[in-house]
Amino acid sequence: MKRSLLGLALITSAMAANAQTKLVQDINPGTGSSYPVRLTPFGHQMVFGANDGTNGEELWSMTDSLTQIAYNINPSTSSSIIPVYNRTMAVLGNNVYFPADNGTSGTELYSWSGKTGDAPALVAEIMAGASGSSIDEIVEMNGKLYFDANDGTYGQELWSYDTATAMATRLSDIYAGANSSFISSIIAYNGKIYFSAYNSTTGAELYSYDPATNSTSIVLDIDPGVSSSSPNNFTIINGKLYFSASTTTYGRELYMYNGSNVQRLTDLVSGSGNGMAFSATGVSKIVGMGDAIYLSGEDGTYSGHLYKYDSKTGITSLVYKTNPTGSSVISNMTMYAGKMYFSANNTAAGNELWMYTGSGIPTLVADIRAGAGSSSPAEFRQWGKNLYFSAYDSATGVELYKLYDSSILAVQNVKFNADVKVYPNPATSVATIDVNLQQSQKLSVNVLDMNGRVVYTVPVTGYSSGSNKIVVPVSDLAPGIYLFTLHNEAGSMMFSGRLLKQ
């Protein structure tokens, strides 16, 4: 035990000083849990479901200054929102859409304007009566909503909702008739909707829906025949769709789909052993950083260690075991402030919040439930300059927390329609500025030290829509904080942010 505590002390001393966690609000006061779920940025606010101990799990809203119940859709102690983790709502136009139960219609599709006093509206009652259509996952693509639902006749299938016509339409009947195809892991990619679905011929496999042809088809029977590959962990990285899938021959491993072909990338546990564990829908166990794909992998005995797949060399390697003598259980992997944050297990600290910069070793960021007990961080979602998540502490139950990493400090021109990320940050030799543009644009880059001196420049260059990677060599720079700026062709600043040299 002394050795474990010493190890924890050393890890804790290495915590990034610029990353601070804070309880947002004890929504369900005392030891009761509010179970914040479906965290979704919506304009000037974050909306989510939470239970205050009086009204059940209802619709809540958080702004910079106030966290409060937005509306009690099911006006009783019963909940209108099912507290299921790793789901989001969908923002479309001026409204946010989500599944809810008003107590008489069952779980159906609702919308909310985000305005105080406005009541959420039931926009589609797919199964009439109190049973509800049990909508679970919902995504937006090209002005329409896509979700799973059961109308009582065709079982659970893929549906869409068109806000222009206020019409809900069933799109699939993969397991014909009243049977459910168990749609899950719905994601929009390359103008199509991809998901896992089941029928008695192929098992659970990778399917797609193409709005251009209004057709649903199997992408590939990854584990041929009636056996199921049960694909999940869908993650889009650098224009490709990564996921885990299982076959009789190789077990569950990392796969990639480029819009044309499906390719298995790993065999962490040689042969039929699982290199990745099957996880609940929406749990993030794959993330991209630079040319590397990081995943939560198996070593043949214990699960959930940090592995890296190098997309250039095709080589997979072990990065780190947060729990060297057991399962690390790494999950909820997400990029924030140019770093990877995730939940992981450690014998001394339990399951807590960790961070990895892409070099060196991961560090424990916060031991929210002090000691060997676990706070089990989940529901990671960035909004503004903070990363929000749920976590458990014996004094407050499961509540909403936020992490502020000062290295995310940035200013963005309101006319600059782009997403800018920097990794690794801190960097030792090379930093990459990833500029994801909505439309092609010409930009220049300046890197300045804290005295305002320009230490590196990239002249005006034309960049296409999508992800553009601007490489900045930093090996010759002195350790410290630097400012990088992006300017348009006319010289107006579009974005500025921090870059840390280690």
SVG drawing of the C-alpha trace seen along z (x, -y; Angstrom):
<svg xmlns="http://www.w3.org/2000/svg" viewBox="-53 -44 70 62">
<polyline fill="none" stroke="black" stroke-width="0.4" points="0.0,0.0 2.8,-2.4 4.3,-1.9 0.9,-2.5 0.4,-5.7 3.8,-6.9 3.1,-6.2 -0.1,-8.2 1.7,-11.0 4.2,-11.1 1.5,-11.1 -0.5,-13.7 2.6,-16.0 2.8,-15.7 -0.8,-17.0 -0.9,-19.8 -1.0,-23.0 -3.1,-24.7 -6.0,-22.2 -8.5,-22.8 -11.7,-20.9 -14.7,-22.4 -18.2,-21.3 -20.6,-23.3 -23.6,-22.9 -25.0,-20.3 -28.2,-20.1 -29.6,-17.3 -28.5,-18.7 -26.6,-16.5 -25.7,-12.9 -28.4,-12.5 -27.4,-12.3 -28.7,-14.5 -27.3,-12.2 -26.6,-14.9 -27.1,-13.4 -27.4,-14.5 -25.1,-17.5 -25.5,-19.6 -24.1,-23.1 -27.0,-25.2 -26.1,-28.8 -25.3,-30.8 -26.2,-27.8 -25.7,-24.2 -28.8,-22.1 -29.0,-18.7 -31.2,-16.4 -30.9,-16.3 -32.7,-15.3 -33.0,-17.8 -34.6,-15.3 -38.0,-16.9 -39.0,-17.0 -37.3,-13.8 -35.0,-13.9 -36.1,-17.0 -34.7,-19.6 -32.0,-21.9 -30.1,-24.9 -26.7,-26.3 -25.3,-29.7 -22.2,-31.4 -24.0,-32.7 -26.9,-30.4 -27.8,-26.7 -31.5,-26.0 -34.4,-23.8 -35.6,-24.9 -38.9,-23.1 -40.7,-20.3 -42.1,-18.3 -43.6,-15.6 -45.1,-17.6 -44.7,-15.1 -41.9,-13.3 -41.6,-11.1 -38.9,-11.8 -39.4,-13.0 -35.8,-12.3 -34.4,-8.8 -31.0,-9.1 -29.0,-7.1 -25.3,-8.1 -23.3,-8.9 -26.2,-10.4 -26.7,-14.0 -29.5,-16.1 -29.5,-17.5 -29.4,-21.2 -31.1,-22.2 -32.0,-25.8 -33.2,-27.7 -34.2,-24.6 -32.8,-21.7 -34.4,-18.3 -34.4,-15.4 -36.5,-12.4 -38.8,-13.0 -42.0,-11.6 -44.7,-14.0 -46.4,-11.2 -49.1,-10.5 -47.4,-10.0 -44.4,-7.9 -40.9,-8.8 -41.3,-10.7 -39.5,-13.6 -39.6,-17.0 -38.1,-20.4 -37.3,-23.5 -36.5,-27.1 -34.1,-27.7 -36.1,-30.7 -37.0,-31.0 -40.8,-30.4 -41.2,-28.6 -42.6,-25.1 -40.9,-22.3 -43.2,-21.0 -44.0,-17.4 -43.2,-17.4 -43.6,-13.8 -45.6,-11.1 -44.5,-8.0 -46.3,-5.4 -49.7,-6.7 -50.6,-6.3 -48.6,-6.0 -46.1,-3.3 -44.0,-5.7 -41.6,-5.0 -38.6,-4.8 -36.4,-7.2 -32.8,-6.9 -30.1,-8.3 -30.6,-11.4 -28.3,-13.1 -28.6,-16.0 -27.4,-15.9 -28.1,-18.4 -31.1,-20.0 -32.8,-16.7 -32.9,-14.6 -32.1,-10.9 -33.0,-8.6 -34.1,-5.2 -37.8,-4.6 -40.4,-1.9 -43.9,-2.6 -45.4,0.7 -45.7,2.2 -42.2,2.5 -40.2,2.7 -37.2,0.4 -35.9,-1.0 -34.2,-4.1 -36.4,-7.3 -36.0,-10.8 -37.7,-14.1 -37.9,-17.0 -38.5,-20.3 -39.6,-21.9 -42.6,-19.6 -42.9,-18.6 -43.0,-15.0 -41.4,-11.9 -40.6,-9.1 -39.5,-5.5 -36.4,-4.8 -35.6,-1.1 -37.1,2.3 -33.8,4.2 -35.3,7.0 -38.6,7.4 -42.0,7.0 -42.5,6.4 -39.0,7.5 -36.6,4.9 -33.3,4.4 -31.8,2.8 -30.4,-0.3 -27.4,-1.7 -24.3,-3.9 -25.9,-6.3 -23.4,-8.7 -23.4,-11.1 -20.4,-10.6 -19.8,-11.7 -23.4,-12.7 -24.8,-9.3 -26.0,-7.9 -24.1,-4.9 -25.2,-2.6 -25.2,0.9 -28.3,3.0 -29.4,6.6 -31.3,9.1 -31.5,12.9 -29.4,13.4 -26.3,11.2 -26.5,10.7 -25.6,7.2 -23.5,5.4 -22.5,2.1 -25.3,0.4 -25.8,-3.0 -28.7,-5.1 -28.2,-7.3 -30.6,-10.3 -29.7,-10.9 -31.3,-7.5 -33.5,-7.1 -32.0,-3.6 -30.7,-1.6 -28.1,1.1 -25.5,3.2 -21.9,1.8 -20.2,5.1 -21.0,8.3 -17.8,8.0 -18.3,11.4 -19.9,13.4 -23.1,15.3 -25.4,15.0 -22.6,14.2 -22.6,10.5 -19.6,8.2 -21.6,5.7 -19.7,2.6 -19.6,-0.3 -17.3,-3.2 -17.9,-5.0 -15.4,-8.0 -14.6,-10.2 -10.9,-11.1 -9.2,-12.9 -12.1,-12.1 -12.3,-8.4 -14.7,-6.4 -13.0,-4.3 -14.8,-1.8 -14.4,1.5 -15.9,4.8 -15.7,8.5 -15.1,11.5 -14.9,15.2 -11.3,15.2 -9.8,12.1 -12.1,11.2 -12.9,7.5 -10.4,5.1 -10.0,1.7 -11.4,1.1 -11.4,-1.8 -13.9,-2.7 -12.9,-5.3 -16.2,-5.5 -15.3,-2.7 -13.6,0.1 -13.6,1.6 -10.2,2.5 -9.1,4.2 -6.2,2.3 -5.2,4.3 -4.8,7.7 -3.8,6.7 -4.6,10.1 -3.3,12.6 -6.0,14.8 -9.6,14.8 -8.9,13.0 -10.4,9.5 -8.1,6.6 -10.9,4.2 -13.8,4.7 -17.4,4.3 -18.8,1.1 -22.1,-0.6 -23.4,-2.7 -21.8,-6.1 -18.8,-5.3 -15.7,-6.9 -12.8,-4.5 -11.1,-5.8 -9.7,-9.3 -7.3,-10.8 -4.3,-13.0 -2.0,-13.9 -1.2,-10.8 -2.0,-8.5 -5.3,-6.8 -5.4,-6.1 -7.6,-3.4 -8.6,-1.5 -7.1,1.9 -6.7,5.3 -3.4,7.1 -4.9,10.6 -5.4,10.5 -6.5,7.1 -8.6,4.5 -8.6,0.9 -5.0,-0.2 -3.9,-3.1 -2.7,-1.9 -1.6,-3.8 -2.1,-2.9 0.2,-4.9 -1.8,-5.6 1.4,-6.1 3.3,-3.0 0.4,-0.7 2.2,0.2 0.2,0.6 2.0,0.1 1.2,-0.1 1.5,-3.7 0.7,-3.3 -1.1,-1.3 -2.7,-3.5 -3.2,-0.3 -0.1,1.8 -1.4,4.8 -5.0,4.9 -7.4,3.3 -7.0,-0.4 -10.6,-0.6 -9.8,-3.7 -12.9,-5.3 -14.6,-8.6 -11.6,-9.6 -12.0,-13.2 -9.8,-16.0 -9.8,-19.3 -7.2,-22.1 -5.0,-20.1 -4.8,-17.2 -6.6,-13.9 -8.7,-13.7 -10.2,-10.4 -11.4,-8.4 -9.1,-5.5 -8.6,-3.2 -5.6,-3.2 -5.3,-1.0 -4.6,-3.9 -6.9,-6.5 -9.8,-4.4 -11.4,-5.5 -10.6,-9.2 -9.8,-11.9 -6.6,-11.6 -4.8,-13.6 -2.3,-12.8 -0.4,-15.4 0.8,-12.9 4.3,-12.6 5.7,-11.3 3.2,-9.5 -0.4,-10.3 -1.0,-12.2 -3.8,-12.1 -5.7,-15.4 -8.1,-15.1 -8.8,-12.6 -12.4,-13.9 -13.4,-11.1 -10.2,-11.1 -8.4,-7.8 -9.1,-4.5 -12.8,-5.2 -13.9,-6.0 -15.6,-9.2 -16.1,-7.5 -16.1,-10.6 -18.4,-10.4 -20.4,-12.5 -17.5,-14.6 -18.6,-17.6 -16.7,-20.8 -18.7,-24.1 -16.9,-27.4 -13.5,-27.2 -14.5,-24.4 -14.8,-20.7 -17.9,-19.5 -18.5,-16.0 -20.4,-14.1 -18.6,-12.5 -19.4,-10.9 -18.3,-12.0 -19.7,-10.5 -20.7,-13.9 -22.6,-15.1 -23.5,-12.0 -23.2,-12.1 -23.2,-15.8 -21.9,-18.1 -18.3,-19.2 -16.2,-21.4 -12.5,-21.4 -10.7,-24.6 -7.4,-24.2 -5.7,-27.6 -3.9,-26.4 -7.2,-26.6 -7.2,-30.4 -8.2,-31.6 -9.9,-34.5 -11.9,-33.8 -13.3,-36.3 -17.1,-35.8 -16.7,-35.8 -14.2,-32.9 -16.3,-29.8 -13.8,-27.2 -12.7,-24.8 -9.1,-25.2 -7.2,-22.7 -3.5,-22.4 -1.7,-19.2 0.3,-18.2 0.1,-21.1 2.6,-21.3 4.8,-20.3 8.5,-19.3 9.6,-19.2 6.6,-19.8 3.1,-21.3 0.2,-20.9 -2.4,-23.5 -5.5,-21.7 -7.8,-24.2 -11.1,-22.7 -12.7,-25.1 -16.3,-25.3 -15.2,-26.8 -11.8,-27.3 -9.8,-30.3 -6.4,-31.9 -4.6,-32.3 -1.2,-33.2 0.2,-32.1 2.4,-33.9 3.9,-32.4 5.0,-35.1 6.8,-34.9 5.5,-36.7 7.4,-39.8 5.5,-40.0 8.4,-39.0 7.5,-36.8 9.5,-33.5 7.8,-31.6 5.6,-32.4 3.7,-30.7 3.0,-33.0 -0.5,-33.4 -1.5,-30.0 -4.8,-28.7 -6.5,-26.1 -9.4,-23.9 -12.6,-23.2 -12.2,-20.5 -9.2,-19.6 -6.0,-21.4 -2.8,-20.6 -0.3,-23.4 3.0,-22.1 5.0,-24.4 8.5,-23.3 9.2,-24.2 12.4,-22.3 14.6,-25.4 12.2,-27.5 12.9,-28.1 10.4,-26.4 7.5,-28.6 4.2,-30.1 3.8,-31.3 0.9,-33.0 -0.1,-31.8 -2.4,-33.9 -4.2,-33.2 -4.9,-36.1 -7.0,-36.2 -5.6,-37.5 -6.5,-41.1 -4.5,-40.8 -7.5,-40.7 -6.9,-38.4 -9.2,-35.4 -8.0,-33.4 -5.4,-33.5 -4.5,-30.9 -1.8,-29.6 1.0,-27.2 3.1,-25.7 6.7,-24.6 7.9,-22.0"/>
</svg>
